[in-house]
Amino acid sequence: VEESRPHPALFAFVSVLAAGAVLALAASWSVFPVDPSPTLLVLAVLAVLAELATLTGFRGGDVATSYPLTVAAMVLFGPTAAAVVGILVVVAAELWRRDPARLKGVFNTAQSALADLAAAWTYVLLGGPVVAAGRSSSGLQAAFDHWPQFLLPVLVASVVAVGVNVALVVVVLWLSRGVSPATSLRGFGLGVFTAIHLTLGLVGVAVALIVVTSNWIGLLVFAFPLVTARQILQNSARLQHEYANTVRVLVRSIEAKDEYTRGHSERVADYAVRFCSHLGLSDAQTERIQFAAMLHDLGKMGVRAEVLNKPARLSDAEYAEMQRHPAEALPIVAKIPRTEDLLPIIRHHHERIDGCGYPDGIEGDRIPYASRLLAVCDTYDAMTSSRPYRPALSRAKAVDELESAAGTQLDGELAAAFLDMLDDESGESQQ
Amino acid sequence: MSRRLRLLASGAIVFASLVGLAAMMVWDRGSLPPPNVALLFVLPSVLLLGTDWATGGFSDNDFALGADIVLLVSGAGVYAVLLVLARRMASLLTRQSPRAATMGAAAYLLAPPVAIGGLLAAGGLEPFTVVHADPAVVAAATAGLLYVLLDAFLGLLARSADTFWPWALPANARAYGLLWLSQVSLAVLAELTLPQLGLLSVVLFSLLLVLLRVAYGFMRRVLQLYTATAEALTAALEATLLTPGMEALPLADAAYRTARALGFPQEDASLVQSASLLESIVGQGFPSSGAGGVLERDHAALVDSLRIVEAAERPDQEMEPRFLRLAFVLHATNGAAIERVQQSASASVTVFDRVSDSAQAAVKSTALNCASES
């Protein structure tokens, strides 16, 4: 949420949201009042600690490690307690991070309260037991004997929590930054986000179970393996980030011999990620195409610098040398484990849809989809950056060229989609 | 070790588990063990199939420790010890070094009786009974901690048979300690919940076990990818940009293996490898603008790697002991600047002050061996 000069519509939205959260909380309290207990206090403290140790940068996003404790509060003490724990978590996190953006803080708190209340009331309405409220006559154990009655409400509640959270963030991004809802939704990685929440929801059930059977001592014991797993996953996420950076740096080093294409692979990878997001491809597909884009010109190492940097038209022999680069990258990339699927993408990124490309001259759908996608990004970046034999084209000129290449050099549908993406991004940046 | 041999070894582990389960049924006065105890015996073996090579150094034994402790505390007594031993001895098939296998066997033979001693001291239990009582919880914790401490001590002795490098211990102890203490927590948790939840408790136990296994496996996968990619790309760099015959890769490989042989965790060893490669590139004066021109200084891994290089080049400046140690390994591997590092480091207060001559000789010797194998 932009803080400096909030848009009136944004300010109004956050205000309405905050008022709605207060009203919803009051209404929930009248049915499920919060009865402070040591167990609830321990849950709240652990939730705050878990939030401060949020798993960051895992599969491109953050994992709210406090969510299982909110779910446990929901199962044990009801919707209002879950919302109160959620609010405490957000407030503590805002204070800890010393974020000066107050409007953002208000939004986050209201969003958390509304999402938790919506999820918890879904849970209750679907027949989920609330242990401390006596909704389950024989306690949690009895509920587990009829697990569908218990687990299904938790899973649905987790989906509702994701839905409310995402919907509110989409609106606020639209109001504050002009990001279209479609773009925001594509950037969320909804599949992974939902899967993580479903898993954490089940962990929340386990937390409730431990609290019922073993009280808070059991909870502390239970937390240790979870903290270990979190620590290991955080290290892995950090390593993965460093891995991506290392690849980028090494590719940049390799490109250094060609002064005109320096940074080209990085830019193509950046276009590819945005394009994949625009096309709604999965995170896994995006990751593979991004990696292929980073490595697609590796074979240019085998091309002499004088050919790469020649300021005039290439001779036939020189052009033949240049045409070998997609295939020359393959032995290098093949040494990296689990890159078998990248090899055809890299090999065919210079094929043309009309069959006049290289190295194999295949056409149409025989060219891998990812290669066709990569070719669009590659061509656009090549046109908009300077080359030894010509200066960079203007954006408008490059768009014209892309349109004219659609259906002959490039896949027509993908070229059109790429132009749509540029239009969308242009519109958003103007807003 | 070939994949086939590993599969065979894993099969042997599962087979030993099943034989153990059958033995439980036959030997314990004709009575069947409770399903939860039986499941706890078999589940870890099945869930952890392939752990040895999927998690990089952490074996199924490390992951099954919690289940072993529960079995001990659950009162399976001598039978449980024998059965645990059967599974663990089978897993020794995956160990390459006969010396490590022998020391490992000694650890497995000695640790359970000591753990049982702790268990008895804390309040022994009847065979195949799981009682929700404080003594069971205390016993689980006591037995678990004794088990861990003794296993760690014997593991250290096993390693010291080849090399003894005291400052390498904390890094390894952290990695193993986290996993092992998690296993103790799992055992205590099982003792807390088994009586009330029965099979559900076993399910919970298994879920946490799988979560840990997945987390460690994920880290292993990223590390492998990192190392392989850096190697492939640097080989490409070496082929086109570096001086022919510079042998950057074998040196980096030797640095990695030296660090591993000295007991550094994989993460630190990869860092040394990366530093070695970078040093080769930077040492070639590539690119002309110097390291800062191309290498991103805000990139954590490279900054760490460059710190190692810097520590080796300018050991007078204040450095974290970890980087100094890694720099020491790097330069011992390269066979250069070791004296310089030592002399300058000893001028300030660093970890090298506390390193004995024999330990330094051990590093040099390990580095030489690894370098000659490259």
Interface residues (C-beta under 8 A of the other chain):
Chain A: Q141 F144 A206 L209 I210 T213 S214 I217 G218 V221 F222 F224 P225 L226 T228 A229 Q231 I232 L233 N235 S236 R238 L239 Q240 H241 E242 Y243 N245 T246 V247 R248 V249 L250 V251 R252 S253 I254 A256 K257 L298 M301 G302 I332 V333 K335 I336 P337 R338
Chain B: L178 L179 L181 S182 S185 L186 V188 L189 L192 T193 Q196 L197 L200 L204 L207 L208 L211 L212 V214 A215 Y216 F218 M219 V222 L223 Q224 L225 Y226 A228 T229 A230 E231 A232 L233 T234 A235 A236 L237 A239 T240 L241 E267 S274 I281 F286 P287 V294 L295 E296 H299 A300 A301 L302
